[in-house]
Amino acid sequence: MRFLITGGLGYVGGRLAQHLFQEGHEVRITTRHLPSSCPEWSKKWDICQVSSSDESSWARALQDIDFVYHLASPDAKAAALDPCSTLKANIEMIWTLLEAVNKLKHNIPVVNISTFHVYGSRARGVIKESICPQPVHPYAIGHFYSEIIAQRFYELKKNQILNIRLSNGFGAPVALDSANWSLIFNDLCMQAATSSQLRLNSSGRQKRNFITLEDMSRALLFVATHIENWPDDRTLHIGGKNHWSMKEVAEKVAERSEKILSVKPKIITPQNNSEKENQFVIFDVSRLEKMGFFWRDRFDFEIDNTLKLCMK
């Protein structure tokens, strides 16, 4: 198959592109910049320059493509600094992309990548796809708007579209410059490679859902080859079956650091922390499992490779 990935130079997008390429598929990634300015590791794929508001540039990018993954979006830090520009970018990009797709002679399936953050900080209990989102952060609001636009094109234009809400992916990036080093696993692996301590910013009791980037990439390819099983409401969770506390994450990194780096860092949490235990929250992935997906759960493999990359 021939895949187009928007955001293919990013953390998740880079690993997805790498996985598709290794599975024998053709990969094209989009960028706002000149292809010649892209990092060397990305040049084994076809690189196409697009403008978020220029439909003709998207039409060129979509030529001979069988399937689209839309991952391009400002990150959480950029969204917090400039919410208005973030919302505009998210809305403008997916609308222009889907308009270009809609004008093709054949209907190309599109997966719109969203985030579990659309449920907001007040989400409690078992979080299923049917739960009404209540986004608060500009990053989450931007993604929720993109979901609404995707749903609009599905219902009115009959485009083949699936909104996917991702949980916390972790693992080695394809290169140092493609990683988000503020993510908990990446941050702790970098600390382990540069210090004898792993410092948490909280008590570490709060729990989150985690999935390896290997399994996330496998799941994204899986949904591309099982379009007939897409849910009727066109919303799907991709996450893991594991919910770990931040303290447990730090312990896993410390354990692998001892194995890979021959040093077991000490875990440091803030003193006199009055943070309360988080209420029970489970990111439900039963829809994905019922579709027939299985997880490899190679946690040590991803942590070890991240540690080795950090050592460089």
Buried (B, 14 or more C-beta within 10 A) or exposed (E): BBBBBBBBBBBBBBBBBBBBBEEEBBBBBBBEEEEEEBEEBBEEBBBBBBBBEEBEBBBEBBEEBBBBBBBBBBEBEBBEEEBEBBBBBBBBBBBBBBBBBBEEEEEBBBBBBBBBBBBBEEBEEEBBBEBEBEBEBBBBBBBBBBBEBBBBBBEEEEBBBBBBBBBBBBBBBBBBEBBBEEBBBBBBBBBBBEEEEBBBEEBBBBBBBBBBBBBBBBBBBBBBEEEEBBBEEBBBBBBBBBBBBBBBBBBBBBEBBEEBBEEBBEBBBEEEEEEEEEEEBBBBBEBBEEBEBEBEBBBBBBBBBBBBBBEE
